[in-house]
């Protein structure tokens, strides 16, 4: 029997719609979201957009200024670098590389961290402590330093720096998850779920995870900005991505040699990193407040 | 007539598990004996810390008794036999505000026991949720709501809906009316009695409010420091209390009523 629908105009938004409604109110966050979407778009479709091969050198056109300069050339929108490589293509590929790698790293460390944290939070006693403090020693050392240590042992390279950064990001996730799980396990609704016959795994996914979204969003955005900074810092120090590869940090360090003659070689990659960081942080902030207010209004 | 739920010599000592962490104070509950029939209401009254909530937890299986046994329909309930217990004995918590998950909609809260304990498909589950919401006097649309959108009385109704959605035989309620104002309280009490009549539930409830106890219960269990001091029919206990403690309780209640009128 179809239900009699008396109030046609009444409309019940789903949780996600509710969050979106709150999020839209925050204009800075919305703008930053478009920015992040743009970066994700670049990440996926970068190779189709880039006008040149990022590694292709053109000896006739060294250090061409950007198109808006008097001496600029419109076919090289962002100019070229000291080896005649097109800056625009290099930055597009650079964003793709830096952003994509950071995203992958954060997702991996989130999955590992949340899994370990949940295990620590749901169990009791010694086992909980061991799992919780498994990677604590890593927290005492700055991420970059661990990366440098790992690289000193295994040698330079992008993959090695990725290992280092994801290892360094995991403990934060473990601790936050464990604290939240501990806190929520004491709530009566978890007791009620137990009385429904729910097992531990079911309780975690159905009762605790929905209440963890806020913390996860904050943690993911923090981790994402840390990852981007570290990847580019290691690239800049020539420890991560190696010279010819178009990674934003590596681009910066290459541009440094011609900084006085061609300032756009460091300004443009720097601006790309800046926009990436800012938009991610603003989106994270907006999402956090949207998630919090969703449950208050 | 057969007993729906009966409890024999139930005992519980509050020093479990960590034996090396020997605690000074020791609380012993029981031995407790009682039985109820279908459609009957048993009220448990007593001071704070007299083990009422602990008894409720033992009944629903959150705690394991040290000795004694609980029979449902003359079949012994073992502690590991959770499935059977979940389907037939449900609990309503004291504070419905705490017992509803703030992060998910009421629909998913109510669907959870169905998902775990029945084989209904998605559509049937939603239908059942809506039907139960109607039964407790809410609208089917309330399944899209979050906890914070409801008033206290509505929350209590949702907690009740959660208890009855599996068609249990016994409901254990731990002070279900404590947080409500008098008018909503009487509404909820009437709702409960109506549901009990319709569904033939056995109802065990814990309360401080002797007025409500007198109104809805058939039997009373008076507890003091983990021991049952008196038990029997409501009328008998209210008119001819035997124990000193029960006398005090009843007199206090009488004084309150006389003072009001």
Interface residues (C-beta under 8 A of the other chain):
Chain A: X3 X10 X12 X14 X15 X187 X188 X189 X191 X192 X193 X194 X195 X196 X197 X198 X202 X206 X207 X210 X211 X213 X295 X296
Chain B: X60 X61 X62 X82 X83 X86 X90 X91 X93 X95 X98 X99 X100 X101 X102 X103 X104 X105 X108 X109 X112 X113 X116 X117 X130 X140 X141 X144 X145 X146 X148 X162
